Amino acid sequence: MARQVVLDTETTGLEWRNGNRIVEIGCVELINRKSTGRTYHQYVRPDRDFEEGAQQVTGLSLDFLADKPVFAEIVDGFLDFVEGAELLIHNAKFDVGFIDYELGLLGDRDRYGSISELCKITDTVRLAKQTVQGRVSLDALCKRFGISTDERERMGHGALLDAQLLTEVYLALTSGQSDLGFDVGSTSSRTQSAYANADQKPRPLFSASAADQAAHDVVLERVRKATGGNTVWDRLA
């Protein structure tokens, strides 16, 4: 059984070294690449102010967070949810840095080490750079794979919402379909998610017409002239 947890955090600022804190954690569980429906979502009282601009990004306020638990009060439940899983995180260095900072503030190194000691960490930014061409922000990848971000545009960033979007992006990235740099267009989020979750189904095969092949040959000959014959097509052939 392969267990993965897609994780996102929201914070009071961009840099934990400046004393910024986690204000929200969102997680989505996958078993064998299928969403189980289990999630973890928690707001966290940071006991410090937001940096300029961060509050607008998160949509949260200190008034809203005033009655929420501090990290020390939720850490055991959080670690119970993620322990032993492969964590899928977009720009993992950012979130892992904040989580490790929070764990370090607890002052019990024997009980709370680093998150990488409990979980395998996979950075989906790095995965995306290996898989697709162009921008690899979460918004850009959602657009590429036809995943709706309407709710995100209405409500702003949210840790659980972003984890859910990243789940769909990850499944699309790893569905086995090679990327040629084309935009998939207006495929709906639900359709794309279903496709990605059903990647064991045979994919349709398309044959090029004689006209398509002739046009391809013309373009390929131009590329050969520009590169001295060193094209991917020739190397594969």
PyMOL commands that set and color helices and strands:
alter all, ss='L'
color gray80, all
select helices_A, chain A and resi 16-18+54-58+62-65+71-82+92-105+115-117+124-131+138-144+150-155+159-173+189-197+210-227+232-236
alter helices_A, ss='H'
color red, helices_A
select strands_A, chain A and resi 3-11+22-31+34-43+86-89+120-123
alter strands_A, ss='S'
color yellow, strands_A
deselect
rebuild
show_as cartoon
